[in-house]
């Protein structure tokens, strides 16, 4: 394999002020995450607003998801070429302008087009803001900064659906305009406080790698998004699976042979990066299964409204926030391994509990177990991310962040597609023997049971990270620890 010539990015001799930098990153990340989930509840309302059909308005979500998914692999090159600060300002400015354009849309077609543009910029925000944490903040404070940054994701995904549903009842344009002031403040703060990093004018884009990554991501995201409708016996399912897998296989070959790879896959030779990334991907499987199916259970089996369902999840969101901040505080003392094992164990136990819920399960029990489960999420996921990012050389942070976010996005889509497909296939089996409601509950049991055993695999993977290490000891100045 030919080595990639890398021009190192200089580590700041003196870091800028902690809170101003973190505030800029936080606000930018929040603005991006809000628009990722802002239409999850309010989407059906656009059917009446534009006098159209669900299959049309669905592209407001599908187009956004595909656009954000295919842009993430490019972010590593873009950070090398233009620098993190410039790319951050571009992403925030793009999200703000595209949000205003969405509010000005005059029909559903233009709104879909503007949402696709918005998805491109939102796809850049997460990887570039994550890389900025490790380029702009002192190593000893990075774990805590990561927990604050993670809270922006929690906040955006928690209040996004509820807020957009309320704003749609007032004026649907406000759904998109509400983040415009946040975007302006984030852009101004980023321009003023983020350290200027030099881009590498010699960086070249691997066009063949970009084509393969884009087509592969597009095919697999389409597959996982429609798997439950098409089923495993559909020729379309297998065609997209084979074609998407082939594109990724060719992308790997191209990345290993290229002098200027789109993503530095050699980072996966770093044992700590690869193992912590693997653990976080496994745990995300259980996260998405419960987050997606439990609200359906509450609506279908308990008869709750979407608003009441949101209230059920609020205590869990508070526990997630507390556990996320706690993991940031404890990281330097306990290290990632203990936190990931503790969090993964809680995730396993609580996910297994949900494999036995039924229509008679009390709302109090659901609230309590959700809260405990989110404590496990907060304890495990932030240390896993920090263990990954703090284990790579400074000059590879952009590529590490891009790879981490890209793989998570594809894997999360895959997890949701597999769980949804399993649910409907098991529902057909159970309905042949049971009434609909009982079949519905037992199908959810099957999904949660599978998720619990999958998340259990994250515990031995976490153990492989080895003995307790501090955040500072995870930083390697050069090279990688081989697997």
Protein Blocks (a to p, Z undefined) as FASTA:
>chain_A
ZZdddddddddfbacdfklmmmmmmmmmmmmmmmmmmmmmmmmmmmmmnopafklmmmmm
mmmmmmmmmmmmmmmmmmmmnopklmmmmmmmmmmmmmmmmmmpcbfklmmmmmmmmmmm
mmmmmmmmmmmmmmmgcfklmmmmmmmmmmmmmmmmmmmmmmmmmmmmmommlmmmmmmm
mmmmmmmmmmmmmccddddfkbccdfklmmmmmmmmmmmmmmmmmmmmnopmbmklmmmm
mmmmmmmmmmmmmmmmpmbdfbafklmmpmklmmmmmmmmmmmmmmmmmmmmmmmmmmmm
nopafklmmmmmmmmmmmmmmmmmmmmmmmmmnommlmmmmmmmmmmmmmmmmmmgcfkl
cfklmmmmmmmmmmmmmmmmmmmmmmmmmmpcfklmmmmmmmmmmmmmmmmmmmmmmmmm
mmmmmmmmmmmmmcfklmmmmmmmmmmmmmmmmmmmmmmmmmmnopaddfklmpcfbdcd
dZZ
